[in-house]
Amino acid sequence: MTADALGLLDGHPLPRTELDRRLAALRSGPRAAALPRPGSSEDRQLTRWVAQVVLTEELCAAVCTERGLPLATDTPARLDQQAAVELGSITAAAYEDSAAVRAVYEAVTADVRPRPDEVAHYRAMTAGRPTAVLWHLTLPDGGTFEADPETLPLALAAALRAAAPGEWVTAGGWTAARHTELPAPTHPDPDPTPTVRAAARRATFVRWLDHARATRLTLLPGLEHPGDPAQPDNHHRH
């Protein structure tokens, strides 16, 4: 293993060229002023986060080759807030940017169907639930979305509430900054079956991907998962 490696896939080193390219693009891009200070703990966390996105894409590209999966398009996709939260920020970013990740997602989750009792439970839990505000959030890659605070992971929501507007926090594997609060729109309740199926597909993919990462990827010091409690920068300020 060398300083030029991103990590190991099935024991073989992956070059870190793409990681360095993406970091350089972020630091010279239009949102550079919003990024953490170079050399800071938050900056090292950003490097880890981008590394995990690239590793996820490389893993899924290998799976596509092994399974002969077609790549429908290289056009980036956009996930809504609920989907991004359920997938986690790393997987969501990889899904949006990589046709290979989307192809593996489709293959792994194509047969997932929710049970009738799951649909009924979702309908009962969400019927008439008001949402007062949405948070406007920014992710480390510069992506933004509006989120209902009640749908965010509890640790992330708590960290964002305690942080000043625009301050970066890391909690539960997520890194994000909260900027403004917006009034939430109201919509009539549709048939929840497609929503429940989509959530079940995302949960299935997350489980599959966690297992594939654990069995096929080897992470290197300095490029660990940002939420790994063993790495020295896994903390956030309140």
Disulfide bonds with the S-S distance in Angstrom:
none
